[in-house]
């Protein structure tokens, strides 16, 4: 939220704004399919692509 408020909000009205974000999470062992599904759904609720690569 701070990043949006301090940086992106100044450009949010621009039609050509493009933001690329990559998140990498390392865990020991396996991630449950339920946790992957919940994360994908949460991303979609935020209007983001829910594709998760494992």
Backbone as JSON, one array per atom type, in Angstrom:
{
  "sequence": "XXXXXXXXXXXXXXXXXXXXXXXXXXXXXXXXXXXXXXXXXXXXXXXXXXXXXX",
  "N": [[0.81, -1.19, 0.0], [1.95, 1.24, 0.76], [3.8, 1.6, -1.29], [2.13, 1.98, -3.48], [0.78, 4.34, -2.69], [2.87, 6.22, -2.41], [4.31, 6.1, -4.8], [3.06, 4.86, -7.2], [0.5, 6.07, -7.33], [0.79, 8.57, -8.43], [0.94, 8.11, -11.09], [-1.21, 6.56, -11.74], [-3.5, 7.25, -13.21], [-2.62, 7.29, -15.78], [-2.95, 5.96, -18.97], [-1.12, 4.27, -20.06], [0.28, 2.95, -18.09], [2.26, 0.4, -16.86], [2.93, -2.28, -14.83], [5.22, -4.54, -13.61], [5.67, -7.33, -11.67], [7.52, -9.64, -9.88], [7.44, -12.4, -7.81], [9.16, -14.49, -5.7], [9.12, -17.39, -3.83], [10.63, -19.43, -1.53], [10.38, -22.58, -0.14], [10.75, -25.21, 2.27], [10.22, -28.55, 1.46], [6.98, -29.59, 0.25], [4.34, -27.53, -1.12], [1.02, -27.3, -0.21], [-1.76, -28.23, -2.28], [-4.08, -26.92, -1.64], [-3.19, -24.54, -0.43], [-1.94, -23.35, -2.61], [-4.16, -23.01, -4.3], [-5.72, -21.24, -2.74], [-4.06, -19.01, -2.68], [-3.94, -18.36, -5.38], [-6.62, -17.68, -5.81], [-6.82, -15.44, -4.12], [-5.11, -13.66, -5.45], [-6.58, -13.31, -7.81], [-8.85, -12.07, -6.78], [-7.77, -9.61, -6.25], [-7.6, -8.61, -8.73], [-5.57, -9.55, -10.27], [-3.43, -11.69, -12.26], [-3.97, -15.03, -11.69], [-2.23, -17.11, -12.06], [0.06, -19.49, -10.96], [3.31, -20.58, -10.73], [4.9, -23.58, -10.03]],
  "CA": [[0.0, 0.0, 0.0], [2.85, 2.4, 0.78], [4.39, 1.76, -2.62], [1.1, 2.6, -4.32], [0.52, 5.7, -2.23], [4.01, 7.12, -2.6], [4.9, 6.04, -6.14], [2.15, 4.57, -8.3], [-0.67, 6.94, -7.39], [1.11, 9.72, -9.28], [0.83, 7.68, -12.48], [-2.32, 5.61, -11.84], [-4.46, 7.67, -14.22], [-2.01, 7.16, -17.1], [-3.45, 4.79, -19.69], [-0.02, 3.39, -20.48], [1.0, 2.45, -16.93], [2.44, -1.05, -16.83], [3.71, -2.67, -13.66], [5.59, -5.95, -13.63], [6.13, -7.75, -10.35], [7.83, -11.06, -9.78], [7.63, -12.82, -6.44], [9.71, -15.84, -5.59], [9.04, -17.87, -2.46], [11.29, -20.73, -1.36], [9.95, -23.3, 1.05], [11.25, -26.58, 2.38], [9.14, -29.5, 1.26], [5.94, -29.28, -0.73], [3.27, -26.6, -0.78], [-0.24, -28.01, -0.44], [-2.58, -27.74, -3.39], [-5.04, -25.99, -1.06], [-2.52, -23.25, -0.24], [-1.75, -22.79, -3.95], [-5.47, -22.57, -4.78], [-6.12, -20.06, -1.98], [-3.22, -17.9, -3.12], [-4.4, -18.01, -6.73], [-7.91, -16.99, -5.65], [-6.55, -14.12, -3.53], [-4.57, -12.83, -6.52], [-7.68, -12.98, -8.71], [-9.69, -11.08, -6.09], [-7.09, -8.32, -6.37], [-7.6, -8.23, -10.14], [-4.3, -9.96, -10.85], [-3.37, -13.01, -12.87], [-3.86, -16.03, -10.64], [-1.34, -18.22, -12.44], [1.17, -19.73, -10.05], [4.24, -21.58, -11.24], [5.57, -24.27, -8.93]],
  "C": [[0.86, 1.26, 0.0], [3.45, 2.67, -0.59], [3.38, 2.42, -3.55], [0.92, 4.06, -3.97], [1.65, 6.66, -2.61], [4.53, 7.16, -4.03], [3.84, 5.91, -7.23], [0.99, 5.54, -8.43], [-0.45, 8.15, -8.3], [0.92, 9.4, -10.77], [-0.39, 6.8, -12.74], [-3.32, 5.99, -12.93], [-3.92, 7.53, -15.64], [-2.48, 5.86, -17.75], [-2.34, 3.81, -20.02], [0.82, 2.89, -19.3], [1.07, 0.93, -16.99], [3.37, -1.36, -15.67], [3.98, -4.16, -13.76], [6.19, -6.29, -12.27], [6.38, -9.24, -10.38], [8.1, -11.37, -8.32], [8.11, -14.25, -6.44], [9.71, -16.23, -4.12], [9.67, -19.26, -2.41], [10.82, -21.35, -0.05], [10.6, -24.67, 1.07], [10.07, -27.52, 2.23], [8.16, -29.02, 0.21], [4.96, -28.25, -0.2], [1.97, -27.31, -1.12], [-1.0, -27.39, -1.6], [-3.62, -26.75, -2.88], [-4.43, -24.6, -0.9], [-2.29, -22.57, -1.6], [-3.07, -22.25, -4.48], [-5.93, -21.31, -4.06], [-5.33, -18.83, -2.41], [-3.65, -17.42, -4.5], [-5.71, -17.23, -6.65], [-7.71, -15.58, -5.1], [-5.99, -13.17, -4.58], [-5.68, -12.39, -7.48], [-8.62, -11.96, -8.08], [-9.09, -9.68, -6.16], [-7.01, -7.84, -7.81], [-6.32, -8.61, -10.84], [-4.43, -11.34, -11.48], [-3.13, -14.03, -11.77], [-2.96, -17.2, -10.97], [-0.17, -18.29, -11.47], [2.03, -20.84, -10.63], [4.94, -22.23, -10.06], [6.69, -25.14, -9.45]]
}
